[in-house]
Amino acid sequence: MAELNEVIHQTVRLRIVSALAALEADARVDFTYVKNLLKLSDGNLGAHLLKLEEAGYLVQEKTFVERKPRTYLHLTIEGRKAFRLHVAALKEILGQP
């Protein structure tokens, strides 16, 4: 039986990874967009992003746009693979192909 990914399985992180996995592989999205999409606080989102980044599943790119700090997010190849395997494990548990 396939195993669930303990990093991704946590509810908020699963929602974050799901949202990012829905994008094109080379797409990146703004921190504020994800925060608003998932209705999270800055601190809550930041803590979960750090866990995903430490696992090698996510990259945070910090830059400035019109002299204002911006953080862009995207999944790594490893993050996309981990998400696919996690989804496969969930489907196996549910008895779905």
C-alpha positions in Angstrom: 0.0 0.0 0.0 1.2 3.5 -0.9 2.1 5.7 2.1 0.7 9.2 2.8 3.2 12.0 2.8 3.3 13.3 6.3 4.5 16.8 5.2 1.8 17.3 2.6 -1.0 15.4 4.5 -1.5 18.3 7.0 -4.7 20.0 5.9 -3.3 23.5 5.3 -0.2 22.2 3.5 -2.4 19.9 1.4 -4.5 22.9 0.3 -1.4 25.0 -0.5 0.2 22.2 -2.5 -3.1 21.4 -4.3 -3.4 25.1 -5.3 0.1 25.3 -6.6 0.0 21.9 -8.3 -3.0 23.1 -10.4 -0.7 25.7 -12.0 1.6 25.1 -15.0 4.9 23.6 -13.9 6.9 26.8 -14.5 4.2 29.1 -13.0 4.7 31.0 -9.9 2.1 32.8 -7.8 2.2 35.7 -5.3 2.1 35.0 -1.5 -0.8 37.3 -1.1 -2.8 35.5 -3.8 -2.4 32.2 -2.0 -3.2 33.8 1.4 -6.4 35.3 0.1 -7.4 32.1 -1.9 -7.0 29.9 1.2 -8.2 32.6 3.7 -5.0 32.3 5.8 -3.1 34.7 8.0 0.4 35.8 7.0 1.9 34.0 9.9 -0.1 30.8 9.3 0.7 30.6 5.6 4.4 31.6 6.3 4.8 28.7 8.8 3.4 26.1 6.4 5.4 27.5 3.5 8.6 27.1 5.6 7.8 23.4 6.3 7.2 22.8 2.6 10.4 24.7 1.7 12.4 22.7 4.2 11.1 19.5 2.7 12.3 20.7 -0.8 8.8 20.8 -2.1 8.5 24.6 -2.6 10.6 27.6 -3.5 9.9 31.1 -2.2 11.4 33.8 -4.4 11.7 37.2 -2.6 11.9 40.3 -4.8 10.8 43.9 -5.0 8.1 45.2 -7.3 8.0 49.0 -7.4 10.1 49.1 -4.2 7.7 46.9 -2.4 8.7 43.4 -1.2 7.0 40.5 -3.0 7.2 36.8 -2.4 6.5 34.4 -5.3 5.9 30.7 -4.7 6.2 27.6 -6.9 6.4 23.9 -6.4 9.7 22.1 -7.2 9.8 19.0 -9.3 10.2 17.1 -6.0 7.1 18.8 -4.7 5.0 17.9 -7.7 6.2 14.3 -7.5 5.4 14.1 -3.8 1.9 15.5 -4.4 1.2 13.0 -7.2 2.3 10.1 -4.9 0.2 11.5 -2.1 -2.9 11.7 -4.3 -2.2 8.2 -5.5 -2.0 6.9 -1.9 -5.3 8.7 -1.1 -6.9 7.1 -4.1 -5.6 3.7 -3.1 -7.1 4.1 0.4 -10.4 5.0 -1.2 -10.2 2.1 -3.6 -10.2 4.3 -6.7 -8.0 3.8 -9.8 
